């Protein structure tokens, strides 16, 4: 896939709080709430609908692992899980996260 580099290409590995085969997890630089994290694809996928079956399986596992990680430090009362797919849906960085 021909694409422009994204901001996620420059995230140092030291900032990864969780790593998988297909994704890494980072804390959001501009958090909406305490503990706000991003699960970012290592490959240049546009959005959720670009992911293959193995990637979707790992994504679900990482959602659970990230929830546990957030609970250890932030003790939230609830969680939001969201994806914006495409500019019309509010996606501003066109790289799956």
MMTF fields as JSON, N, C-alpha, C and O atoms, coordinates in Angstrom:
{
  "mmtfVersion": "1.0.0",
  "mmtfProducer": "UNKNOWN",
  "numBonds": 387,
  "numAtoms": 388,
  "numGroups": 97,
  "numChains": 1,
  "numModels": 1,
  "chainsPerModel": [1],
  "groupsPerChain": [97],
  "chainIdList": ["A"],
  "bondAtomList": [4, 2, 8, 6, 12, 10, 16, 14, 20, 18, 24, 22, 28, 26, 32, 30, 36, 34, 40, 38, 44, 42, 48, 46, 52, 50, 56, 54, 60, 58, 64, 62, 68, 66, 72, 70, 76, 74, 80, 78, 84, 82, 88, 86, 92, 90, 96, 94, 100, 98, 104, 102, 108, 106, 112, 110, 116, 114, 120, 118, 124, 122, 128, 126, 132, 130, 136, 134, 140, 138, 144, 142, 148, 146, 152, 150, 156, 154, 160, 158, 164, 162, 168, 166, 172, 170, 176, 174, 180, 178, 184, 182, 188, 186, 192, 190, 196, 194, 200, 198, 204, 202, 208, 206, 212, 210, 216, 214, 220, 218, 224, 222, 228, 226, 232, 230, 236, 234, 240, 238, 244, 242, 248, 246, 252, 250, 256, 254, 260, 258, 264, 262, 268, 266, 272, 270, 276, 274, 280, 278, 284, 282, 288, 286, 292, 290, 296, 294, 300, 298, 304, 302, 308, 306, 312, 310, 316, 314, 320, 318, 324, 322, 328, 326, 332, 330, 336, 334, 340, 338, 344, 342, 348, 346, 352, 350, 356, 354, 360, 358, 364, 362, 368, 366, 372, 370, 376, 374, 380, 378, 384, 382],
  "bondOrderList": [1, 1, 1, 1, 1, 1, 1, 1, 1, 1, 1, 1, 1, 1, 1, 1, 1, 1, 1, 1, 1, 1, 1, 1, 1, 1, 1, 1, 1, 1, 1, 1, 1, 1, 1, 1, 1, 1, 1, 1, 1, 1, 1, 1, 1, 1, 1, 1, 1, 1, 1, 1, 1, 1, 1, 1, 1, 1, 1, 1, 1, 1, 1, 1, 1, 1, 1, 1, 1, 1, 1, 1, 1, 1, 1, 1, 1, 1, 1, 1, 1, 1, 1, 1, 1, 1, 1, 1, 1, 1, 1, 1, 1, 1, 1, 1],
  "groupList": [{"groupName": "UNK", "atomNameList": ["N", "CA", "C", "O"], "elementList": ["N", "C", "C", "O"], "formalChargeList": [0, 0, 0, 0], "bondAtomList": [1, 0, 2, 1, 3, 2], "bondOrderList": [1, 1, 2], "singleLetterCode": "X", "chemCompType": "L-PEPTIDE LINKING"}],
  "groupTypeList": [0, 0, 0, 0, 0, 0, 0, 0, 0, 0, 0, 0, 0, 0, 0, 0, 0, 0, 0, 0, 0, 0, 0, 0, 0, 0, 0, 0, 0, 0, 0, 0, 0, 0, 0, 0, 0, 0, 0, 0, 0, 0, 0, 0, 0, 0, 0, 0, 0, 0, 0, 0, 0, 0, 0, 0, 0, 0, 0, 0, 0, 0, 0, 0, 0, 0, 0, 0, 0, 0, 0, 0, 0, 0, 0, 0, 0, 0, 0, 0, 0, 0, 0, 0, 0, 0, 0, 0, 0, 0, 0, 0, 0, 0, 0, 0, 0],
  "groupIdList": [1, 2, 3, 4, 5, 6, 7, 8, 9, 10, 11, 12, 13, 14, 15, 16, 17, 18, 19, 20, 21, 22, 23, 24, 25, 26, 27, 28, 29, 30, 31, 32, 33, 34, 35, 36, 37, 38, 39, 40, 41, 42, 43, 44, 45, 46, 47, 48, 49, 50, 51, 52, 53, 54, 55, 56, 57, 58, 59, 60, 61, 62, 63, 64, 65, 66, 67, 68, 69, 70, 71, 72, 73, 74, 75, 76, 77, 78, 79, 80, 81, 82, 83, 84, 85, 86, 87, 88, 89, 90, 91, 92, 93, 94, 95, 96, 97],
  "secStructList": [7, 7, 7, 7, 7, 7, 4, 4, 4, 4, 7, 7, 4, 4, 4, 7, 1, 3, 3, 7, 1, 1, 3, 3, 3, 3, 3, 7, 6, 6, 7, 1, 1, 6, 6, 7, 3, 3, 3, 3, 3, 1, 1, 7, 7, 7, 1, 4, 4, 4, 7, 7, 2, 2, 2, 2, 2, 2, 2, 2, 2, 2, 2, 2, 2, 2, 2, 2, 2, 2, 2, 2, 2, 2, 7, 7, 1, 7, 7, 7, 7, 7, 7, 7, 7, 1, 4, 4, 4, 6, 7, 7, 1, 7, 1, 7, 7],
  "xCoordList": [0.854, 0.0, 0.896, 1.818, 0.623, 1.333, 0.656, -0.546, 1.406, 0.8, 1.809, 3.018, 1.301, 2.138, 2.476, 1.675, 3.665, 3.973, 2.951, 2.441, 2.664, 1.735, 2.499, 3.648, 1.859, 2.448, 2.817, 3.739, 2.124, 2.375, 3.675, 4.218, 4.178, 5.441, 6.617, 7.681, 6.427, 7.528, 7.438, 8.218, 6.507, 6.372, 7.488, 7.566, 8.364, 9.447, 8.896, 7.887, 9.565, 9.131, 9.058, 8.274, 9.838, 9.806, 8.451, 8.121, 7.669, 6.345, 5.246, 4.093, 5.586, 4.602, 4.338, 5.266, 3.095, 2.77, 2.413, 2.531, 1.978, 1.692, 2.087, 1.895, 2.642, 2.995, 2.401, 2.388, 1.914, 1.433, 2.175, 3.104, 1.773, 2.383, 1.955, 2.745, 0.699, 0.135, -0.137, -0.382, -0.093, -0.452, 0.466, 1.142, 0.478, 1.08, 0.125, -0.713, 0.257, -0.631, 0.209, 1.285, -0.308, 0.343, -0.692, -1.893, -0.213, -1.104, -1.29, -0.339, -2.503, -2.804, -2.08, -2.059, -1.49, -0.78, -1.744, -1.361, -2.985, -4.014, -5.232, -6.266, -5.113, -6.166, -7.495, -7.545, -8.553, -9.91, -10.302, -11.099, -9.725, -9.969, -8.712, -7.879, -8.564, -7.385, -7.282, -8.256, -6.095, -5.881, -6.159, -6.014, -6.555, -6.867, -5.693, -4.592, -5.925, -4.893, -5.331, -6.515, -4.356, -4.604, -3.982, -2.85, -4.719, -4.197, -3.916, -4.839, -2.658, -2.202, -1.7, -0.936, -2.128, -1.649, -0.202, 0.186, 0.582, 1.975, 2.032, 2.916, 1.097, 1.018, 0.159, -0.632, 0.308, -0.408, -1.868, -2.252, -2.671, -4.093, -4.83, -4.502, -5.82, -6.601, -7.524, -7.584, -8.245, -9.231, -9.552, -8.943, -10.503, -10.887, -11.222, -10.893, -11.864, -12.328, -11.192, -11.411, -9.975, -8.79, -8.096, -7.213, -8.469, -7.784, -8.186, -9.329, -7.225, -7.565, -8.031, -8.05, -8.401, -8.978, -8.003, -8.4, -6.744, -5.754, -5.564, -5.43, -5.555, -5.409, -6.621, -6.48, -7.805, -9.018, -9.024, -9.451, -8.554, -8.478, -7.506, -7.823, -6.322, -5.365, -5.891, -5.674, -6.57, -7.136, -8.059, -7.975, -8.928, -9.845, -9.071, -9.404, -8.047, -7.212, -6.563, -6.512, -6.073, -5.415, -6.39, -6.004, -7.628, -8.638, -8.751, -8.787, -8.807, -8.897, -7.628, -7.714, -6.46, -5.201, -5.067, -4.593, -5.489, -5.411, -6.361, -6.019, -7.538, -8.473, -7.826, -7.896, -7.197, -6.53, -5.424, -5.285, -4.642, -3.545, -4.087, -3.542, -5.146, -5.748, -6.284, -6.101, -6.945, -7.52, -6.461, -6.738, -5.245, -4.182, -3.781, -3.463, -3.789, -3.316, -4.418, -4.232, -5.554, -6.547, -7.87, -8.619, -8.179, -9.408, -10.666, -11.445, -10.882, -12.045, -13.358, -13.397, -14.422, -15.76, -16.349, -17.311, -15.77, -16.27, -15.254, -14.192, -15.584, -14.676, -15.433, -16.612, -14.744, -15.219, -14.279, -13.061, -14.84, -14.051, -14.604, -15.792, -13.745, -14.259, -13.314, -12.102, -13.896, -13.137, -13.857, -15.07, -13.097, -13.628, -13.05, -11.83, -13.892, -13.445, -13.771, -14.908, -12.764, -12.926, -13.103, -13.591, -12.701, -12.778, -14.205, -14.41, -15.172, -16.572, -17.028, -17.98, -16.351, -16.689, -15.843, -15.965, -14.993, -14.182, -12.751, -12.017, -12.329, -10.945, -10.03, -10.187, -9.078, -8.176, -6.802, -6.145, -6.348, -5.097, -5.501, -6.092, -5.178, -5.621, -4.603, -3.823, -4.656, -3.829, -4.602, -4.916, -4.909, -5.787, -5.271, -4.129, -6.148, -5.888, -7.216, -7.255],
  "yCoordList": [-1.176, 0.0, 1.234, 1.34, 2.146, 3.418, 4.38, 4.623, 4.928, 5.819, 6.817, 6.609, 7.902, 8.883, 8.342, 7.627, 8.682, 8.277, 8.889, 9.984, 8.178, 8.709, 9.052, 8.649, 9.787, 10.161, 8.917, 8.967, 7.82, 6.597, 5.903, 5.105, 6.201, 5.611, 6.101, 5.482, 7.198, 7.805, 7.605, 8.2, 6.784, 6.532, 5.596, 4.468, 6.042, 5.164, 3.96, 4.06, 2.832, 1.591, 1.768, 1.077, 2.657, 2.897, 3.43, 3.341, 3.981, 4.504, 3.452, 3.716, 2.283, 1.208, 0.633, 0.161, 0.664, 0.097, -1.384, -2.126, -1.806, -3.213, -3.426, -2.545, -4.609, -4.921, -6.252, -7.212, -6.29, -7.529, -7.77, -7.037, -8.78, -9.063, -8.054, -7.679, -7.613, -6.754, -5.325, -4.435, -5.109, -3.807, -3.467, -4.333, -2.195, -1.759, -0.781, -0.173, -0.633, 0.234, 1.365, 1.14, 2.595, 3.774, 4.597, 4.487, 5.418, 6.372, 7.54, 7.974, 8.045, 9.162, 10.416, 10.698, 11.168, 12.403, 13.506, 14.429, 13.41, 14.396, 13.649, 13.586, 13.084, 12.199, 12.913, 14.033, 12.237, 12.71, 12.433, 13.161, 11.361, 10.989, 10.3, 9.849, 10.213, 9.545, 8.096, 7.345, 7.721, 6.361, 6.165, 5.051, 7.216, 7.131, 6.52, 7.071, 5.393, 4.677, 4.495, 4.584, 4.241, 3.937, 2.585, 2.306, 1.757, 0.502, 0.775, 1.053, 0.697, 1.141, -0.045, -0.871, -0.127, -1.211, -0.959, 0.172, -2.024, -1.929, -1.77, -1.094, -2.386, -2.288, -1.073, -0.602, -0.576, 0.641, 0.412, 0.67, -0.07, -0.253, 1.07, 1.889, 1.262, 2.496, 2.531, 3.528, 1.437, 1.396, -0.051, -0.979, -0.233, -1.565, -2.515, -3.7, -2.017, -2.867, -3.363, -4.219, -2.829, -3.292, -4.455, -5.082, -4.753, -5.779, -7.176, -7.412, -8.102, -9.486, -10.196, -9.595, -11.454, -12.19, -12.306, -12.111, -12.618, -12.733, -11.4, -11.363, -10.326, -9.0, -8.649, -8.088, -8.978, -8.7, -9.498, -8.99, -10.743, -11.558, -10.942, -10.835, -10.538, -9.933, -8.602, -8.275, -7.845, -6.571, -6.78, -6.045, -7.763, -8.038, -8.421, -7.969, -9.247, -9.597, -8.353, -8.208, -7.466, -6.252, -5.282, -4.532, -5.282, -4.462, -4.917, -4.092, -6.22, -6.755, -6.472, -6.078, -6.666, -6.393, -4.912, -4.557, -4.063, -2.622, -2.218, -1.373, -2.81, -2.54, -2.872, -2.081, -4.042, -4.434, -3.455, -3.08, -3.043, -2.105, -0.773, -0.214, -0.272, 0.999, 0.875, 1.78, -0.244, -0.435, -0.397, 0.06, -0.874, -0.903, 0.495, 0.678, 1.467, 2.815, 3.854, 4.834, 3.665, 4.739, 4.43, 5.359, 3.199, 2.804, 3.46, 4.044, 3.376, 4.044, 3.376, 2.2, 4.151, 3.62, 2.973, 2.21, 3.28, 2.734, 2.9, 3.489, 2.381, 2.397, 2.793, 2.474, 3.49, 3.745, 3.028, 3.079, 2.362, 1.739, 2.297, 2.153, 2.934, 3.563, 3.465, 3.327, 3.54, 3.572, 4.512, 4.419, 5.411, 6.251, 5.704, 5.642, 5.314, 4.711, 5.645, 5.693, 6.391, 7.345, 8.766, 9.002, 9.706, 11.131, 11.558, 12.332, 11.061, 11.443, 10.977, 11.523, 9.966, 9.45, 10.102, 9.749, 11.049, 11.744, 11.267, 11.733, 10.345, 9.87, 10.959, 11.394, 11.4, 12.472, 11.96, 12.561, 10.864, 10.213, 8.936, 8.035, 8.866, 7.728, 6.593, 6.298, 5.975, 4.816, 4.177, 4.863, 2.892, 2.28, 2.496, 2.177, 3.045, 3.198, 3.395, 3.547],
  "zCoordList": [0.0, 0.0, 0.0, 0.808, -0.894, -0.938, 0.022, -0.09, 0.957, 1.928, 2.433, 2.331, 2.98, 3.649, 5.032, 5.634, 5.54, 6.921, 7.879, 7.642, 8.946, 9.94, 11.211, 11.387, 12.076, 13.35, 14.159, 14.973, 13.952, 14.712, 14.299, 15.063, 13.098, 12.653, 13.491, 13.496, 14.191, 14.924, 16.436, 17.18, 16.899, 18.333, 18.775, 18.29, 19.695, 20.153, 20.911, 21.608, 20.766, 21.416, 22.931, 23.583, 23.504, 24.946, 25.412, 26.595, 24.487, 24.838, 24.697, 25.036, 24.207, 24.072, 25.456, 26.114, 25.904, 27.217, 27.115, 28.09, 25.935, 25.64, 24.176, 23.338, 23.878, 22.496, 22.088, 22.858, 20.869, 20.279, 18.981, 18.643, 18.267, 16.964, 15.911, 15.044, 15.986, 14.949, 15.421, 14.607, 16.738, 17.307, 18.465, 19.021, 18.814, 20.066, 20.725, 20.06, 22.033, 22.802, 23.387, 23.941, 23.25, 23.823, 24.571, 24.323, 25.483, 26.122, 25.168, 24.518, 25.084, 24.195, 24.674, 25.872, 23.753, 24.116, 24.54, 25.259, 24.095, 24.437, 24.976, 24.312, 26.177, 26.678, 26.912, 27.421, 26.53, 26.775, 28.218, 28.81, 28.781, 30.166, 30.702, 29.916, 32.018, 32.577, 32.091, 32.132, 31.636, 31.151, 29.678, 29.174, 28.967, 27.54, 26.779, 26.784, 26.133, 25.369, 23.924, 23.597, 23.075, 21.67, 21.353, 21.746, 20.649, 20.123, 18.648, 17.882, 18.252, 16.932, 16.115, 16.615, 14.862, 13.998, 13.581, 13.286, 13.562, 13.106, 11.59, 11.066, 10.896, 9.435, 9.063, 9.881, 7.859, 7.449, 7.053, 5.913, 7.988, 7.715, 7.863, 8.722, 7.023, 7.075, 8.277, 8.996, 8.492, 9.562, 9.917, 9.386, 10.809, 11.288, 10.146, 10.212, 9.111, 8.024, 7.128, 6.272, 7.319, 6.604, 7.311, 6.726, 8.533, 9.32, 8.872, 8.48, 8.934, 8.624, 9.901, 10.976, 9.783, 10.91, 12.091, 13.24, 11.817, 12.896, 13.618, 14.841, 12.869, 13.469, 14.321, 15.408, 13.828, 14.613, 15.91, 16.947, 15.864, 17.085, 18.092, 19.277, 17.62, 18.534, 19.067, 20.233, 18.237, 18.676, 19.869, 20.853, 19.792, 20.903, 22.165, 23.261, 22.011, 23.164, 23.766, 24.987, 22.924, 23.412, 24.063, 24.96, 23.633, 24.317, 25.772, 26.685, 25.98, 27.345, 28.151, 29.315, 27.552, 28.252, 28.603, 29.682, 27.681, 27.922, 29.045, 29.872, 29.079, 30.18, 31.517, 32.459, 31.601, 32.85, 33.22, 34.384, 32.237, 32.477, 33.005, 33.957, 32.398, 32.823, 34.25, 35.064, 34.551, 35.891, 36.989, 38.098, 36.691, 37.698, 38.169, 39.345, 37.287, 37.629, 37.792, 38.515, 37.142, 37.082, 37.777, 38.079, 38.036, 38.75, 38.177, 38.93, 36.862, 36.263, 36.655, 37.014, 36.578, 36.821, 35.568, 35.653, 34.403, 33.148, 32.042, 32.24, 30.883, 29.736, 28.472, 28.317, 27.572, 26.215, 25.267, 25.436, 24.272, 23.217, 21.919, 21.631, 21.134, 19.923, 18.754, 18.917, 17.56, 16.311, 15.364, 15.171, 14.781, 13.71, 12.41, 12.257, 11.487, 10.232, 9.083, 8.613, 8.63, 7.537, 8.029, 9.134, 7.197, 7.564, 7.918, 8.854, 7.18, 7.44, 8.818, 9.376, 9.37, 10.7, 11.8, 12.973, 11.417, 12.401, 12.512, 13.384, 11.649, 11.688, 11.148, 10.008, 11.96, 11.54, 11.149, 10.299, 11.747, 11.351, 10.627, 11.223, 9.333, 8.525, 8.662, 7.756, 9.842, 10.194, 11.355, 12.328, 11.272, 12.262, 13.685, 14.014, 14.503, 15.941, 16.639, 17.86]
}
